[in-house]
Amino acid sequence: MKIKTMVKAVALSSLILGGAQAASADQMFLKAQDYRPAVKAAANVHLLNGTFEISANAVAVDRIKNVRIVAGGKVTTPSESQWKQAKSFSTLSFAAEVAGTYVVGLSTKPRVIEMDRNQFVGYMAYEGMKDALATFIQDSKLTSVRERYSKHVRTFMQVGDQKTDDYKASLGHPLEIMLEDNPYNLRFGKTVKFQVLLNGKPLANQSVKASYEGFHAHNTTGGHITSYNVKTDDQGRASFLLSNKAVWYISLINMQPVNDGDADYESNWATVTFDVK
């Protein structure tokens, strides 16, 4: 059986057997309450854990690390007192003191989860990790898998009218999605270009999703799809068309085998969000 056919067959059976695990895999997003606040205004950024539109639960502040706000060429670290936790999401509040294009970002502390082989295959199939899934099926004999995962999220806000290069700032995350243009110079009908970096180096052949609030489309067979899907080139770059005026996101999951005694595989999740007029 060819590996692609095997992937489809195993993925289908694993989704049936391991669907509960697959469905429990939540994405994480930072979403601004107002993406274009005035200078000196209060800014609120919500941390969602679930889908882009519905947060399943709030992320505890003690799970969060490396919180950064980049503005005016300076990096600030908010205090824990600036966070408030509601039932389904957490909120960071700060004052937008200067004009410019802000970056707000954070990571979660790594966690290790263990699942059986069918669950792991089903989870990768559910999340669209086709290349990692194919390699796992072909090369791994593991009957149970320990996965260490962490999530790295950022959002962009435009405070006042003055646009700045702060959007280019690296936050030092293991996995980063770097926009090649200021997101607030982008408009409906334009193309957004970005580069994916893993440990500071271009990540080639990586599957990436892009979508927006209220996205609805169908594939060639009439099936419902929830995002555009692109792959990075050999320099880790990709692009897509901004087909609507909305709050957009870019997301990806990178899965790699490791052998450090703590885990068998490591996944890094990344998302960015920004507003398009």
C-alpha positions as semicolon CSV with decimal commas, in nm:
position;residue;x (nm);y (nm);z (nm)
1;M;0,000;0,000;0,000
2;K;0,137;0,342;-0,094
3;I;0,215;0,569;0,201
4;K;-0,046;0,832;0,095
5;T;-0,318;0,568;0,072
6;M;-0,205;0,427;0,406
7;V;-0,222;0,772;0,566
8;K;-0,580;0,819;0,447
9;A;-0,689;0,475;0,564
10;V;-0,519;0,494;0,903
11;A;-0,630;0,853;0,957
12;L;-0,994;0,764;0,888
13;S;-0,995;0,470;1,127
14;S;-0,803;0,668;1,387
15;L;-1,050;0,956;1,371
16;I;-1,318;0,706;1,462
17;L;-1,114;0,541;1,737
18;G;-0,940;0,853;1,866
19;G;-1,189;1,124;1,787
20;A;-1,225;1,239;2,148
21;Q;-0,854;1,317;2,167
22;A;-0,856;1,490;1,829
23;A;-1,153;1,705;1,917
24;S;-0,990;1,815;2,243
25;A;-0,697;1,984;2,065
26;D;-0,762;2,358;2,109
27;Q;-0,604;2,640;1,919
28;M;-0,501;2,957;2,102
29;F;-0,544;3,316;1,985
30;L;-0,490;3,670;2,106
31;K;-0,775;3,896;1,994
32;A;-0,792;4,267;2,064
33;Q;-1,114;4,416;2,187
34;D;-1,034;4,714;1,963
35;Y;-0,766;4,671;1,697
36;R;-0,740;5,047;1,634
37;P;-0,755;5,227;1,969
38;A;-0,673;5,594;2,016
39;V;-0,349;5,708;2,176
40;K;-0,376;5,706;2,559
41;A;-0,680;5,478;2,540
42;A;-0,717;5,163;2,749
43;A;-0,640;4,852;2,545
44;N;-0,778;4,505;2,617
45;V;-0,651;4,186;2,457
46;H;-0,837;3,857;2,508
47;L;-0,658;3,521;2,518
48;L;-0,884;3,252;2,370
49;N;-0,835;2,876;2,391
50;G;-1,060;2,681;2,157
51;T;-1,154;2,815;1,814
52;F;-1,112;3,159;1,665
53;E;-1,469;3,249;1,751
54;I;-1,543;3,049;2,066
55;S;-1,308;3,004;2,361
56;A;-1,362;2,676;2,544
57;N;-1,187;2,782;2,863
58;A;-0,967;3,047;3,019
59;V;-0,591;2,992;3,025
60;A;-0,461;3,028;3,380
61;V;-0,210;3,310;3,424
62;D;0,044;3,069;3,576
63;R;0,053;2,880;3,242
64;I;0,157;3,194;3,054
65;K;0,515;3,309;3,003
66;N;0,712;3,562;2,800
67;V;0,430;3,816;2,777
68;R;0,555;4,108;2,568
69;I;0,419;4,435;2,435
70;V;0,630;4,597;2,163
71;A;0,561;4,963;2,083
72;G;0,769;5,268;2,001
73;G;1,079;5,051;1,965
74;K;1,051;4,936;2,327
75;V;0,956;4,603;2,480
76;T;0,754;4,599;2,802
77;T;0,649;4,309;3,021
78;P;0,304;4,344;3,181
79;S;0,256;4,241;3,542
80;E;0,027;3,956;3,649
81;S;-0,206;4,216;3,802
82;Q;-0,287;4,335;3,449
83;W;-0,454;4,001;3,374
84;K;-0,812;3,914;3,459
85;Q;-0,956;3,566;3,419
86;A;-1,317;3,508;3,317
87;K;-1,488;3,172;3,277
88;S;-1,393;3,117;2,913
89;F;-1,106;3,358;2,843
90;S;-0,837;3,573;3,005
91;T;-0,785;3,944;2,938
92;L;-0,470;4,157;2,941
93;S;-0,529;4,531;2,995
94;F;-0,276;4,808;2,933
95;A;-0,262;5,172;2,829
96;A;-0,175;5,249;2,467
97;E;0,060;5,532;2,559
98;V;0,222;5,606;2,221
99;A;0,112;5,597;1,858
100;G;0,231;5,309;1,644
101;T;0,181;4,952;1,529
102;Y;0,180;4,740;1,844
103;V;0,271;4,375;1,887
104;V;0,133;4,182;2,184
105;G;0,252;3,825;2,229
106;L;0,308;3,539;2,471
107;S;0,385;3,170;2,502
108;T;0,250;2,894;2,721
109;K;0,472;2,682;2,939
110;P;0,536;2,337;2,786
111;R;0,316;2,048;2,892
112;V;0,345;1,676;2,822
113;I;0,045;1,467;2,726
114;E;0,041;1,093;2,662
115;M;-0,190;0,911;2,420
116;D;-0,202;0,577;2,243
117;R;-0,098;0,538;1,882
118;N;-0,449;0,557;1,738
119;Q;-0,524;0,873;1,932
120;F;-0,201;1,037;1,820
121;V;-0,263;0,950;1,455
122;G;-0,622;1,070;1,480
123;Y;-0,512;1,396;1,639
124;M;-0,256;1,465;1,365
125;A;-0,512;1,383;1,097
126;Y;-0,771;1,609;1,260
127;E;-0,525;1,899;1,273
128;G;-0,412;1,848;0,913
129;M;-0,052;1,750;0,993
130;K;-0,026;1,528;0,684
131;D;0,352;1,525;0,647
132;A;0,418;1,452;1,015
133;L;0,148;1,185;1,004
134;A;0,297;1,016;0,698
135;T;0,644;1,011;0,857
136;F;0,507;0,876;1,185
137;I;0,316;0,594;1,015
138;Q;0,615;0,500;0,801
139;D;0,895;0,529;1,058
140;S;0,759;0,493;1,410
141;K;0,672;0,172;1,594
142;L;0,553;0,351;1,908
143;T;0,233;0,215;2,058
144;S;0,198;0,515;2,293
145;V;0,329;0,866;2,243
146;R;0,436;1,139;2,485
147;E;0,393;1,478;2,323
148;R;0,537;1,798;2,468
149;Y;0,347;2,099;2,340
150;S;0,352;2,476;2,379
151;K;0,165;2,756;2,206
152;H;0,295;3,092;2,085
153;V;0,050;3,368;1,996
154;R;0,060;3,732;1,894
155;T;-0,170;4,005;1,770
156;F;-0,115;4,340;1,602
157;M;-0,290;4,665;1,693
158;Q;-0,273;5,008;1,528
159;V;-0,276;5,287;1,787
160;G;-0,341;5,626;1,634
161;D;-0,243;5,702;1,274
162;Q;0,136;5,664;1,285
163;K;0,247;5,326;1,153
164;T;0,577;5,186;1,284
165;D;0,811;4,893;1,220
166;D;0,743;4,733;1,559
167;Y;0,542;4,464;1,377
168;K;0,879;4,322;1,262
169;A;0,990;4,245;1,617
170;S;1,081;3,888;1,706
171;L;0,945;3,781;2,043
172;G;1,197;3,501;2,075
173;H;0,936;3,226;2,042
174;P;1,055;2,886;1,910
175;L;0,799;2,916;1,630
176;E;0,713;3,256;1,479
177;I;0,500;3,384;1,193
178;M;0,659;3,706;1,068
179;L;0,455;3,935;0,842
180;E;0,659;4,093;0,563
181;D;0,446;4,409;0,549
182;N;0,284;4,621;0,815
183;P;-0,060;4,458;0,858
184;Y;-0,222;4,801;0,879
185;N;-0,095;4,891;0,533
186;L;-0,284;4,588;0,401
187;R;-0,633;4,618;0,258
188;F;-0,916;4,398;0,136
189;G;-0,815;4,249;-0,201
190;K;-0,442;4,266;-0,130
191;T;-0,201;3,980;-0,069
192;V;-0,041;3,923;0,270
193;K;0,308;3,773;0,269
194;F;0,476;3,609;0,567
195;Q;0,767;3,392;0,673
196;V;0,765;3,108;0,924
197;L;1,071;3,065;1,148
198;L;1,151;2,765;1,366
199;N;1,423;2,848;1,618
200;G;1,506;3,152;1,409
201;K;1,549;2,963;1,082
202;P;1,313;2,946;0,781
203;L;1,072;2,653;0,805
204;A;1,019;2,500;0,461
205;N;0,725;2,288;0,345
206;Q;0,513;2,375;0,648
207;S;0,134;2,360;0,622
208;V;-0,030;2,687;0,728
209;K;-0,394;2,786;0,769
210;A;-0,543;3,133;0,719
211;S;-0,898;3,239;0,789
212;Y;-1,119;3,511;0,934
213;E;-1,424;3,553;1,155
214;G;-1,729;3,415;0,978
215;F;-1,531;3,234;0,705
216;H;-1,743;2,992;0,503
217;A;-1,635;2,811;0,188
218;H;-1,659;2,476;0,013
219;N;-1,407;2,249;-0,154
220;T;-1,438;2,101;-0,503
221;T;-1,664;1,821;-0,376
222;G;-1,895;2,056;-0,189
223;G;-1,754;1,988;0,157
224;H;-1,734;2,268;0,413
225;I;-1,390;2,416;0,481
226;T;-1,290;2,658;0,755
227;S;-0,966;2,805;0,622
228;Y;-0,736;2,861;0,331
229;N;-0,443;2,619;0,333
230;V;-0,098;2,705;0,200
231;K;0,254;2,566;0,230
232;T;0,576;2,754;0,286
233;D;0,847;2,751;0,021
234;D;1,214;2,663;0,076
235;Q;1,265;3,000;0,249
236;G;0,969;2,949;0,482
237;R;0,759;3,203;0,292
238;A;0,395;3,188;0,182
239;S;0,112;3,425;0,094
240;F;-0,265;3,443;0,052
241;L;-0,532;3,685;-0,067
242;L;-0,722;3,898;0,183
243;S;-1,067;3,817;0,049
244;N;-1,276;3,994;0,312
245;K;-1,281;4,290;0,548
246;A;-1,254;4,110;0,881
247;V;-1,030;4,004;1,167
248;W;-0,789;3,752;1,015
249;Y;-0,563;3,487;1,161
250;I;-0,272;3,273;1,044
251;S;-0,206;2,948;1,230
252;L;0,014;2,642;1,216
253;I;0,133;2,343;1,417
254;N;0,484;2,206;1,378
255;M;0,538;1,850;1,500
256;Q;0,889;1,707;1,540
257;P;1,024;1,381;1,691
258;V;1,249;1,430;1,994
259;N;1,446;1,196;2,214
260;D;1,523;1,370;2,541
261;G;1,368;1,133;2,795
262;D;1,076;1,365;2,860
263;A;0,884;1,322;2,534
264;D;0,875;1,136;2,203
265;Y;0,740;1,427;2,000
266;E;0,730;1,803;2,042
267;S;0,473;2,034;1,891
268;N;0,487;2,411;1,869
269;W;0,166;2,595;1,782
270;A;0,164;2,951;1,651
271;T;-0,104;3,204;1,559
272;V;-0,117;3,572;1,464
273;T;-0,424;3,795;1,432
274;F;-0,484;4,133;1,271
275;D;-0,769;4,350;1,141
276;V;-0,829;4,421;0,771
277;K;-1,041;4,707;0,637
